[in-house]
């Protein structure tokens, strides 16, 4: 927590992962994007949705998680679903 009472960026990332995991019952594995917004924070979290053997065939979900300025989750949505072993096609705006 910062001196002004606001959570640090690492606190926000950890809260986003923990809160999403608690709500969905699925393990949050990593954070792939993070930004401060006018309303708080927007974080993209990668979640293991379905474990398969081999692990490269496991289904992953990428979730956009919105948090208020204090780091409390205000909403989330799945933005894509993919097999762990597959590379992404280039998204618009990527270089």
C-alpha positions in Angstrom: 0.0 0.0 0.0 1.4 3.4 -0.9 1.8 6.2 1.6 -1.4 7.9 0.4 -3.5 4.8 1.1 -3.8 3.7 -2.5 -2.7 0.2 -3.4 0.6 -0.2 -5.2 0.5 -1.7 -8.8 1.7 -5.0 -7.4 -1.1 -5.0 -4.8 -3.6 -4.4 -7.6 -2.2 -7.2 -9.7 -2.4 -9.7 -6.8 -5.9 -8.6 -5.9 -7.1 -9.0 -9.5 -5.7 -12.5 -9.7 -7.1 -13.5 -6.3 -10.5 -12.0 -6.7 -11.0 -13.5 -10.2 -9.9 -17.0 -9.0 -12.3 -16.8 -6.1 -15.2 -15.8 -8.3 -14.6 -18.3 -11.1 -13.1 -21.2 -9.1 -10.4 -21.4 -11.7 -6.6 -20.7 -11.1 -5.3 -17.4 -12.4 -1.9 -18.1 -13.9 -0.5 -14.8 -15.1 -1.2 -11.2 -15.9 -0.7 -10.3 -19.6 -1.7 -6.6 -19.5 -2.3 -3.9 -16.9 -3.2 -0.2 -17.0 -4.6 2.5 -14.8 -7.8 4.0 -16.1 -10.0 7.0 -15.2 -12.2 4.6 -13.1 -9.4 2.5 -11.5 -7.5 -0.3 -13.2 -7.9 -2.7 -16.1 -6.0 -6.0 -16.0 -6.0 -8.9 -18.4 -5.5 -12.2 -16.5 -4.8 -15.6 -18.1 -6.8 -18.4 -16.4 -6.5 -22.2 -16.7 -10.1 -23.2 -17.6 -9.6 -26.9 -18.4 -6.5 -29.0 -17.7 -5.7 -31.6 -20.3 -2.9 -34.0 -21.1 -0.6 -33.1 -22.5 -0.5 -29.7 -20.8 -0.1 -27.9 -24.2 -3.7 -28.9 -25.0 -5.1 -27.3 -21.8 -7.8 -24.6 -22.4 -6.9 -21.2 -21.2 -9.1 -18.1 -20.9 -8.0 -14.5 -21.1 -10.2 -12.3 -18.8 -10.4 -8.5 -18.7 -10.8 -7.6 -15.0 -11.9 -4.1 -14.0 -11.0 -2.8 -10.5 -11.9 0.4 -8.7 -9.1 2.8 -7.5 -8.7 0.7 -4.3 -8.2 -2.5 -6.2 -11.7 -4.1 -5.6 -13.1 -6.0 -8.6 -16.0 -4.2 -10.3 -16.4 -6.5 -13.2 -14.8 -9.1 -15.5 -15.4 -10.8 -18.8 -13.7 -13.5 -20.9 -12.2 -11.9 -24.0 -10.8 -15.0 -25.6 -10.3 -18.8 -25.1 -7.4 -20.8 -26.5 -5.3 -23.9 -26.2 -2.1 -23.3 -24.1 0.2 -24.6 -26.9 -1.2 -22.4 -29.7 0.4 -19.1 -30.6 -2.0 -16.1 -31.0 -2.7 -14.8 -34.4 -1.7 -11.1 -34.6 -4.3 -8.9 -33.1 -5.2 -5.5 -34.6 -2.7 -2.9 -33.5 0.0 -5.4 -32.6 3.4 -4.9 -34.3 
